[in-house]
Amino acid sequence: MGLSIHYSGRIRNPKSLPSIIEEVRDIARINKWKLSTFNEELPAQITDEELIDGTLYGLAFSPPNCEPVWLSFLSNGKMSSPVALQFLGGEIDEQKNEYLYQLSTKTQFAGAQTHQLIIHLFKYLEQKYLDEFTLIDEGGYWETGDKNVLETNFARYSLLLDVVEQGLKNMPRNPGESVEDFVERVLKNLPGKGNPT
């Protein structure tokens, strides 16, 4: 739980991967973000086939208090991550296989300014290097470019997390109650759900 971005896409030209890595490496260095690189050169020919070789190409960076931002690709040129590849890489079911190419990064605890930087970076990368790129921004900044919208959404998510945290701290778990039932009961009793605070 927490404000996140969800994204997917494919690299426009496999030969541009070293340039992506070089540019993002510079940005990460300037901002003092952790960076991990995978294989730095994609196969010269990318086909539309869904067959993948199980290798990741590209990089990931992690601003402080932020989940990794994946700029990593499979041999078919589509964006993916090590976690998705590990759990879904051998999936035959086409519907489940789509999750292999859907990435998410929680920015909630990194703050609005870092979130903005990530969105601006994705806008630049989309324009220069990516095709079929989609991004869903729970902060609303990708769609609006409005810092006030972003800060309002960050405040809402923070308030929600605080309320849930207080609910979990102040409501004891009943004997024999499963974790799922406990969390469901806490959520039903949160302020604003028609229940007293």
C-alpha positions as CSV (number, residue, x, y, z in Angstrom):
1,M,0.0,0.0,0.0
2,G,1.3,3.4,-0.9
3,L,1.4,5.8,-3.9
4,S,2.9,4.1,-6.9
5,I,3.4,4.3,-10.6
6,H,2.7,1.4,-12.9
7,Y,4.3,1.2,-16.4
8,S,5.0,-1.0,-19.4
9,G,6.5,-0.6,-22.8
10,R,9.2,-1.7,-25.2
11,I,12.5,-0.4,-26.4
12,R,12.3,1.3,-29.8
13,N,15.7,0.3,-31.0
14,P,17.8,-2.4,-29.3
15,K,21.0,-0.6,-30.2
16,S,20.0,2.4,-28.1
17,L,20.2,0.5,-24.8
18,P,23.8,1.6,-24.1
19,S,22.7,5.2,-24.5
20,I,19.8,4.7,-22.1
21,I,22.1,3.2,-19.5
22,E,24.7,6.0,-19.9
23,E,22.1,8.7,-19.6
24,V,20.3,7.2,-16.6
25,R,23.6,6.3,-14.9
26,D,24.5,10.0,-15.1
27,I,21.2,11.1,-13.6
28,A,21.5,8.5,-10.9
29,R,25.0,9.6,-10.0
30,I,23.9,13.3,-9.8
31,N,21.0,12.4,-7.6
32,K,23.0,9.9,-5.5
33,W,20.6,7.1,-6.4
34,K,21.7,3.4,-6.2
35,L,22.0,1.8,-9.6
36,S,22.2,-1.8,-10.8
37,T,22.9,-2.8,-14.3
38,F,22.1,-6.0,-16.1
39,N,23.4,-7.1,-19.5
40,E,24.1,-3.8,-21.3
41,E,23.5,-4.9,-24.9
42,L,20.3,-6.4,-26.3
43,P,20.3,-8.9,-29.1
44,A,20.6,-7.0,-32.4
45,Q,17.3,-8.5,-33.7
46,I,14.2,-8.1,-31.6
47,T,11.1,-10.0,-32.9
48,D,7.5,-9.7,-31.9
49,E,7.6,-13.3,-30.8
50,E,6.8,-13.9,-27.1
51,L,9.8,-16.2,-26.8
52,I,12.3,-14.9,-24.4
53,D,15.8,-16.2,-23.4
54,G,15.4,-15.5,-19.7
55,T,18.0,-12.7,-19.6
56,L,17.5,-9.2,-18.5
57,Y,19.0,-6.2,-20.2
58,G,19.3,-2.7,-19.0
59,L,19.3,-1.3,-15.5
60,A,17.3,-0.3,-12.3
61,F,17.8,2.6,-10.0
62,S,16.6,3.2,-6.5
63,P,16.2,6.7,-5.0
64,P,16.3,6.8,-1.2
65,N,13.1,5.4,0.3
66,C,11.8,4.3,-3.1
67,E,11.3,0.9,-4.6
68,P,13.5,0.2,-7.7
69,V,12.6,1.8,-11.0
70,W,13.0,-0.8,-13.7
71,L,14.5,0.2,-17.1
72,S,15.1,-3.4,-17.9
73,F,14.1,-5.4,-20.9
74,L,13.7,-9.0,-22.0
75,S,15.2,-10.3,-25.3
76,N,11.9,-9.5,-27.0
77,G,12.4,-5.8,-26.2
78,K,9.6,-5.6,-23.6
79,M,10.1,-4.1,-20.2
80,S,10.2,-6.5,-17.3
81,S,11.9,-7.0,-13.9
82,P,13.9,-9.8,-12.1
83,V,10.9,-10.5,-9.8
84,A,8.4,-10.7,-12.7
85,L,10.8,-12.9,-14.7
86,Q,11.4,-15.2,-11.7
87,F,7.7,-15.7,-11.0
88,L,6.1,-15.4,-14.4
89,G,8.9,-16.1,-16.9
90,G,7.8,-19.7,-17.6
91,E,4.0,-18.8,-17.6
92,I,2.1,-20.3,-20.6
93,D,-1.2,-18.7,-19.8
94,E,-1.3,-15.6,-22.1
95,Q,-3.4,-13.6,-19.6
96,K,-0.9,-14.3,-16.7
97,N,2.0,-13.8,-19.1
98,E,1.0,-10.1,-19.5
99,Y,2.0,-9.5,-15.9
100,L,5.5,-10.3,-16.9
101,Y,5.5,-6.9,-18.7
102,Q,3.7,-4.8,-16.1
103,L,6.0,-3.0,-13.7
104,S,5.3,-1.0,-10.5
105,T,7.3,1.2,-8.3
106,K,6.1,2.6,-5.0
107,T,7.3,6.2,-4.5
108,Q,5.2,7.0,-1.4
109,F,8.1,7.2,1.0
110,A,10.5,8.9,-1.4
111,G,8.3,12.0,-1.5
112,A,6.7,14.2,-4.2
113,Q,10.0,15.7,-5.5
114,T,11.5,12.4,-6.2
115,H,8.3,11.2,-7.8
116,Q,8.3,14.2,-10.1
117,L,11.9,13.5,-11.1
118,I,11.0,9.9,-12.0
119,I,8.0,11.0,-14.0
120,H,10.1,13.6,-15.9
121,L,12.7,10.9,-16.6
122,F,10.0,8.6,-18.0
123,K,8.6,11.4,-20.2
124,Y,12.0,11.9,-21.7
125,L,12.7,8.2,-22.1
126,E,9.3,7.6,-23.7
127,Q,10.0,10.4,-26.3
128,K,13.5,9.3,-27.1
129,Y,13.7,5.6,-26.6
130,L,10.4,3.8,-25.9
131,D,7.4,2.5,-27.8
132,E,4.0,1.3,-26.7
133,F,4.8,3.0,-23.3
134,T,2.0,3.4,-20.8
135,L,2.2,4.8,-17.3
136,I,-0.5,5.0,-14.7
137,D,0.5,7.5,-12.0
138,E,-1.5,7.3,-8.7
139,G,-0.1,10.7,-8.0
140,G,-1.8,12.2,-11.1
141,Y,1.4,14.0,-12.1
142,W,2.0,12.1,-15.3
143,E,-1.4,13.1,-16.7
144,T,-1.5,16.7,-15.3
145,G,2.0,17.9,-14.8
146,D,0.5,19.7,-11.8
147,K,2.6,19.7,-8.7
148,N,-0.4,20.7,-6.5
149,V,-2.3,17.6,-7.7
150,L,0.7,15.4,-6.9
151,E,1.2,16.9,-3.4
152,T,-2.5,16.6,-2.6
153,N,-2.4,12.9,-3.6
154,F,0.7,12.3,-1.6
155,A,-1.0,13.9,1.4
156,R,-4.1,11.6,0.9
157,Y,-2.1,8.5,0.8
158,S,-0.1,9.5,3.8
159,L,-3.3,10.2,5.8
160,L,-4.7,6.8,4.7
161,L,-1.6,5.0,5.8
162,D,-1.6,6.8,9.1
163,V,-5.3,5.9,9.7
164,V,-4.7,2.3,8.9
165,E,-1.6,2.2,11.1
166,Q,-3.5,3.6,14.0
167,G,-6.4,1.2,13.4
168,L,-3.9,-1.7,13.5
169,K,-2.3,-0.4,16.7
170,N,-5.5,0.4,18.6
171,M,-7.7,-2.6,17.7
172,P,-6.6,-5.9,19.2
173,R,-6.7,-9.1,17.3
174,N,-9.4,-11.5,18.5
175,P,-8.3,-15.0,19.6
176,G,-8.4,-17.4,16.7
177,E,-8.9,-14.6,14.2
178,S,-7.0,-15.0,10.9
179,V,-4.8,-12.2,9.8
180,E,-7.1,-11.6,6.8
181,D,-10.2,-11.4,9.0
182,F,-8.3,-9.0,11.4
183,V,-7.2,-6.6,8.6
184,E,-10.7,-6.7,7.1
185,R,-12.3,-5.9,10.5
186,V,-9.8,-3.0,11.0
187,L,-10.6,-1.6,7.6
188,K,-14.3,-1.8,8.1
189,N,-13.9,0.2,11.4
190,L,-11.8,3.0,9.9
191,P,-13.1,6.5,10.3
192,G,-15.2,7.5,7.3
193,K,-16.7,4.0,6.9
194,G,-19.8,5.0,8.7
195,N,-18.3,3.9,12.1
196,P,-17.4,6.0,15.1
197,T,-13.8,7.0,15.4
